[in-house]
Amino acid sequence: MEIKNFIDEFLKIVIKHSSKCFINSRYELIIVPKNNIYFRLNDIENELDLKCKVIAWLEKVKIRQVYMYAFGWTNDRFID
């Protein structure tokens, strides 16, 4: 499958969970616009690249949540 088609299919899945997501003019997938949560798509060359980038992004978000929990901060500002 061509990478653009794969990204389009991936975007359809993401929209189900974050209805305000979009791809901007810099080819960044903005997942939570309110909090500027995004990752760049321009260096993705194949399906594996996209999967690795998503896993790395999810790990970053999870680390942030653990940090916030450890210091007793609320997670309200990160919820769409």
N, C-alpha and C positions, 0 to 999 in steps of 0.2 A: 504494500500500500504506500502510495506517495506520502511524504511527511506532511504536506499541507492538508491532505484528506484526513490523516490520522489526527492532526491537531484540531481540525474541525469536529471530528467525532469526539475527541476528548473534551472540547469546549461544550458540546451538547450535554455531556455527563456533568461537567462542573456547574452549568447553568441550573440543573435540577437542584443543586445544593446551595448555590449562591446566585440568586437570580439577577443580581446587579453586576455580575462579572462581565468583562469585555476585553478586547485586545485593542490597545491604543496605537497611535501612529508610530511609536518606537518599537512596535512588535513585542510589547510586554503584556502578559496576561495579568490583568488586574482582577484579583479574586474578591477582595473586600475593599472597595473604593474608599469607604469611610476611614479606614485605618491604613490605606496605602499598602495593602498586602499584595505583593505581585512577584512574578519572576519573568525573566527575559526568555523569549522564544527564538531569538535570532541565531543562537549558537547551537540549536538542535538540528541534527542531521539525520536522525533516524528514531525509530520507536523506542529503542533502548535509552537513548539520550533523554527523551521526554520522561520516561519512567524513572530514571535516576534523578532527574531534576525534581520531579514531584516528590519522591521519597526524601530527598535532601530538604526540600521546602517544608514538608510535613514535620521532619525532625526538628527543624529550626523553630517552628511554631510550638511544638510540644515542649522543647527546652524552655522557651519563653514562659509557657504556662506553668511549668514546674517551678521556675524561678519566682514567678508572681505568687504561686501558692506558698512557697517556702517563706516569703516575706509578708504573707497575709494580705496581699493586694487583691482587689476584686478583678474579675475577668470581664466585667460588664462592657468595658470600652472595646473589647475585641470581638464582641458578638454582633453579627450583622442584623 
